[in-house]
Amino acid sequence: MHTETVARVPNASPPAVMDASAYDAVATRMFGSSPAAFFSDYWSRRPLYVPNACMDCAGSYGVEDFLGDLMATHPAPYQSVSAYEDVRSFSRHPTINELRHAIAAGGVAAMKLNRFWHRPGMPPNWTAFRSLFASLSRATMMLYMTPARSEDVDLFLAGPDSQLGSHYDTTHVFTVQLLGERKWRVDTEVQLDAVIGLLRQPGWSPAKPVAHPGATCEITLRAGDALYVPAYAVHKVTGVSWSVSLSLGLRAFNEIDVVEHLIDVIRATRFPDYRPALALPETQGEAAVEAKLQLIERVRTLLKDVEMAAIGQVVAPLNLPPMLAAAAVEPA
C-alpha cells in the first residue's frame, strides 16, 4: 500500500456549492504523483490513498443533501443495508425519518447516480459528480460500452459503526470522501486468482463474506481524501462518524462482456436481418442434417460480423455518451 501526499489545505469554510472545474483538478490529483506512475504501479494492482486530493469538495455535500436528493429521485420505501458478523441484511423504511434512524443505528443507504444522469431531471448537485466521472473516464477507459456495462457510480450515506461486510467489487473504484470519516481495510495487492477461484466453489455467492486472501492495510478516509481500490481487491468499510462518500466505479470487463455487448447491439439494430432458422427433427433425415449445416454456417457468419465489430470498436478512439463528453451540460 502506498500513500501519495498532497498538500493539505484547511477546510474551515467549505464551498456551499460543488464546482465542476474544481472536480477536474481533483481527477488529476487522484492519480497521485503522476498518471504514468499510477498506471504502471497501481491500476488493477494495488490501492492508492491520496490524502486531501479532494480538498475543494470536502463538506460540500452533506447528510441533508443526500436525503433531499433521495426523496427527489426515489419513491418510498427507502432501503438501507447493514452487516452483522460480515453477513449483510437489507431493510426498507417507509419514511425518510425512519431511514435516518436506521443510518444512525449503523446502516448505510446508497443512490445509483448513473441511472439518472443520462436523462433530464438529474438533481443539480450531481452535475459536478458527473463531471468528475467524465474526467476519470477519459483518463482511464480503453472502451466504453453502455452505462450499465461501463459505469457504476454511487453516493453512500453511512452512520457511525456502519458496516457492509468484507467483499470485492468488479469495478475499479475511486472513492471521494465528501463528509465525515470511514475506515477501510483493503488488500495491499489484488489476489486475482484467489478471488476468481471463489466463483468456482459450489454454493458460493457474492452475498457471502469474503476473507482477505493476503496482506491488508487500514486507512481512515476523512473529508477531502481519495482512495483508489482496484477491481477484485477485497475490502471492508466501517463507519467512524456520519459520512457521505462518492464512489466512482469503472466496470472491469473481459472478452465475454464485449461480445455480449456487441450481440446486444446487433439484436437492437439488425435483428430483422437474421431470419428464423429452419428447425427440423431428426425424423426428417437428410433434410434435418441440411438444416443443421445451414444453422452452423449462419452462426459462423454472425461470429465473423461480431469479430469485425469488435475490431472496429476496440481500435476506434474512445466514444463516450453525450452526458460524459467534454463540456456536457444538463439536458433541457
Secondary structure by P-SEA (a helix, b strand, c coil): cbbbbccccccccccccccaaaaaaaaaaaacccaaaaaacccccbbbbbccccccccccccaaaaaaaaaacccccbbbbbbcccbbbbbbbccaaaaaaaaaabbbbbbbcccccccccccccaaaaaaaaaaaaaaccccccccccccccbbbbbcccccccccccccbbbbbbccbbbbbbbbcccaaaaaaaaaacccccccccccccccbbbbbbcccbbbbbcccccbbbbbcccbbbbbbbbbbbcaaaaaaaaaaaaaaccccccccccccccccaaaaaaaaaaaaaaaaaaaaaaaaaaaaaaaccccccccccccccccc
